[in-house]
Amino acid sequence: MFSWSKQPSTPASSSSSAPSSSTASYRPHVPSTPLIPRNVHLSSYLNHPVLKPSTRKASADDTLYDTVFQTTNGFALMLRVYVPTDNTNAPQMTLYGVIASHSWLDIRMRVIGYAPISSDQSWRSSKLKLGDAVYAVIHHFQLQPPSISQIVDENLRRRQQTLPGTSNNNNHNATKTSNRPNASSSSNNRTHGGNGVIVQATA
């Protein structure tokens, strides 16, 4: 009869107790967050219910757009948005046509204070659509306006003069134009010279 007590004990093999090199190095595959397609980003911006009436193309291709908005202190400002053709890169936003100071702006008037567009990685991780990002930046500037020292874009200056509620004594120097051309100026800016809709400031 078979007896368990008579079976010789067999020491465990070292190979069975230690994982193989292939097992030790195995890491489960974690799928990366899918990128939002570029056309979806553009559509979310150009068809945004608030931004659409105030947004115009500022280049021959589909990489540059301007959105005009009004701040709570009565200034008309323009946010220029660069949309890279490479969908992995973050968009760039610039306060166009003025010389201003604000914690979110560098000396070139580029927006640096909005975390989701501070780097390509931050942009991809944010999972934001472009329209929502542009609206967030504009809304921030509306409620916490930059200090405008000079308006250097002629069309923006003319638009400013037509806005009601702007005191002639409020930041008088801001209505003066510079004799030097703005490095970012473009003939496409004439599209903003008419009576276009401006994104109004809301609390």
Solvent accessible surface area in square Angstrom, and as a share of the most:
residue,aa,sasa,rsa
1,M,240,1.07
2,F,130,0.54
3,S,35,0.22
4,W,209,0.73
5,S,104,0.67
6,K,165,0.70
7,Q,94,0.42
8,P,114,0.71
9,S,110,0.71
10,T,116,0.67
11,P,118,0.74
12,A,92,0.71
13,S,60,0.38
14,S,92,0.59
15,S,93,0.60
16,S,90,0.58
17,S,89,0.58
18,A,58,0.45
19,P,93,0.59
20,S,60,0.39
21,S,97,0.63
22,S,82,0.53
23,T,86,0.50
24,A,62,0.48
25,S,81,0.52
26,Y,149,0.57
27,R,175,0.64
28,P,91,0.57
29,H,162,0.72
30,V,121,0.70
31,P,102,0.64
32,S,99,0.64
33,T,75,0.43
34,P,114,0.72
35,L,78,0.39
36,I,39,0.20
37,P,70,0.44
38,R,44,0.16
39,N,106,0.54
40,V,50,0.29
41,H,13,0.06
42,L,20,0.10
43,S,51,0.33
44,S,26,0.17
45,Y,0,0.00
46,L,58,0.29
47,N,87,0.44
48,H,23,0.10
49,P,119,0.75
50,V,66,0.38
51,L,0,0.00
52,K,112,0.47
53,P,58,0.36
54,S,4,0.02
55,T,13,0.07
56,R,89,0.33
57,K,98,0.41
58,A,2,0.02
59,S,22,0.14
60,A,108,0.84
61,D,75,0.39
62,D,52,0.27
63,T,15,0.09
64,L,40,0.20
65,Y,7,0.03
66,D,0,0.00
67,T,0,0.00
68,V,3,0.02
69,F,0,0.00
70,Q,24,0.11
71,T,4,0.02
72,T,85,0.49
73,N,66,0.34
74,G,7,0.07
75,F,4,0.02
76,A,0,0.00
77,L,1,0.00
78,M,2,0.01
79,L,0,0.00
80,R,16,0.06
81,V,0,0.00
82,Y,82,0.31
83,V,8,0.05
84,P,13,0.08
85,T,99,0.58
86,D,70,0.36
87,N,37,0.19
88,T,49,0.28
89,N,55,0.28
90,A,11,0.09
91,P,5,0.03
92,Q,68,0.30
93,M,0,0.00
94,T,40,0.23
95,L,1,0.01
96,Y,4,0.02
97,G,2,0.02
98,V,5,0.03
99,I,60,0.30
100,A,10,0.08
101,S,71,0.46
102,H,33,0.15
103,S,100,0.65
104,W,49,0.17
105,L,16,0.08
106,D,30,0.16
107,I,164,0.83
108,R,164,0.60
109,M,21,0.09
110,R,81,0.29
111,V,6,0.04
112,I,91,0.46
113,G,31,0.29
114,Y,25,0.10
115,A,69,0.54
116,P,27,0.17
117,I,13,0.07
118,S,71,0.46
119,S,48,0.31
120,D,59,0.31
121,Q,109,0.48
122,S,38,0.25
123,W,15,0.05
124,R,80,0.29
125,S,65,0.42
126,S,36,0.23
127,K,132,0.56
128,L,53,0.26
129,K,87,0.37
130,L,3,0.01
131,G,0,0.00
132,D,71,0.37
133,A,0,0.00
134,V,0,0.00
135,Y,66,0.25
136,A,36,0.28
137,V,0,0.00
138,I,0,0.00
139,H,45,0.20
140,H,36,0.16
141,F,0,0.00
142,Q,2,0.01
143,L,72,0.36
144,Q,104,0.46
145,P,41,0.26
146,P,5,0.03
147,S,71,0.46
148,I,3,0.02
149,S,61,0.39
150,Q,50,0.22
151,I,0,0.00
152,V,20,0.11
153,D,14,0.07
154,E,71,0.32
155,N,18,0.09
156,L,1,0.00
157,R,53,0.19
158,R,109,0.40
159,R,23,0.08
160,Q,5,0.02
161,Q,111,0.49
162,T,102,0.59
163,L,26,0.13
164,P,112,0.70
165,G,81,0.78
166,T,34,0.20
167,S,59,0.38
168,N,133,0.68
169,N,140,0.72
170,N,59,0.30
171,N,55,0.28
172,H,112,0.50
173,N,90,0.46
174,A,0,0.00
175,T,43,0.25
176,K,106,0.45
177,T,53,0.31
178,S,26,0.17
179,N,163,0.83
180,R,146,0.53
181,P,115,0.72
182,N,35,0.18
183,A,112,0.87
184,S,56,0.36
185,S,63,0.41
186,S,39,0.25
187,S,69,0.45
188,N,54,0.28
189,N,7,0.03
190,R,177,0.64
191,T,77,0.45
192,H,6,0.03
193,G,42,0.40
194,G,46,0.45
195,N,158,0.81
196,G,31,0.30
197,V,89,0.51
198,I,15,0.07
199,V,5,0.03
200,Q,108,0.48
201,A,30,0.23
202,T,75,0.44
203,A,127,0.99
